[in-house]
Amino acid sequence: MYVHIGKDGVVATKTITIDVEAYDRLKAVQKEDESFSQVIKRVVRKPPDVRGFLKRIEKQPISEEAAAAIGSHVKRRRRASDRRR
């Protein structure tokens, strides 16, 4: 890891190696004046914070009626998905 002082203050960087196809894909979606770091941050989503989500859900429980409606919806979607396979 390298640390340097840039126009945005102290910046830590890492050098990575990617193959030509990966480079071409990044280059193809790169906007004008956008760094590869910015491209990656825009295109690759952060993984969801499942623990944080569950903590928020615990603080705001839903009604049994809402839970039943969600369960019913999930079952319908699973059946539809199974039929497509």
C-alpha positions in Angstrom: 0.0 0.0 0.0 1.3 3.5 -0.9 0.3 6.6 1.0 0.7 10.0 -0.6 -0.6 13.5 -0.3 -2.8 14.6 -3.2 -5.2 17.4 -3.9 -7.7 15.7 -1.6 -5.3 15.2 1.3 -3.7 12.0 2.4 -4.6 9.2 0.0 -3.7 5.5 0.4 -3.4 3.5 -2.8 -2.9 -0.1 -3.9 -1.5 -1.3 -7.2 -3.5 -4.2 -8.7 -2.9 -6.3 -11.8 -5.8 -7.0 -14.2 -5.9 -8.8 -17.5 -6.5 -7.0 -20.8 -10.2 -8.0 -21.0 -10.8 -6.5 -17.5 -9.0 -3.3 -18.5 -11.0 -3.1 -21.7 -14.3 -3.5 -19.8 -13.3 -0.7 -17.3 -12.1 1.5 -20.1 -15.4 1.0 -22.0 -17.5 2.2 -19.1 -15.2 5.0 -18.0 -16.6 8.5 -18.2 -14.5 11.5 -19.3 -12.3 12.7 -16.5 -13.1 9.7 -14.3 -10.4 7.6 -12.7 -10.5 3.8 -12.7 -11.1 4.0 -8.9 -14.1 6.1 -9.6 -15.3 3.7 -12.3 -15.0 0.7 -9.9 -16.8 2.5 -7.1 -19.6 3.5 -9.5 -20.0 0.1 -11.2 -19.3 -2.3 -8.3 -21.8 -2.0 -5.5 -20.8 -2.3 -1.9 -21.9 -5.6 -0.3 -25.1 -5.1 1.8 -24.7 -4.6 5.5 -26.9 -7.5 6.5 -26.1 -7.2 10.3 -27.0 -3.5 10.2 -30.2 -4.2 8.3 -31.2 -6.8 10.8 -30.5 -4.5 13.7 -32.7 -1.8 12.1 -35.5 -4.4 11.5 -35.4 -5.5 15.1 -36.0 -1.9 16.2 -39.1 -1.6 14.0 -41.0 -4.9 14.1 -43.7 -5.3 11.5 -47.2 -6.6 12.2 -48.2 -10.2 11.8 -50.4 -9.2 8.9 -47.5 -7.6 7.1 -45.2 -10.6 7.8 -47.9 -13.0 6.4 -48.3 -10.8 3.2 -44.5 -10.9 2.7 -44.3 -14.6 3.2 -47.1 -15.2 0.7 -45.4 -13.0 -1.8 -42.1 -14.8 -1.4 -43.9 -18.2 -1.9 -45.5 -17.0 -5.1 -42.2 -15.8 -6.5 -40.4 -19.0 -5.6 -43.1 -21.1 -7.3 -42.9 -18.9 -10.4 -39.1 -19.2 -10.4 -39.3 -23.0 -10.0 -41.6 -23.3 -13.0 -39.1 -21.4 -15.2 -36.3 -23.9 -14.4 
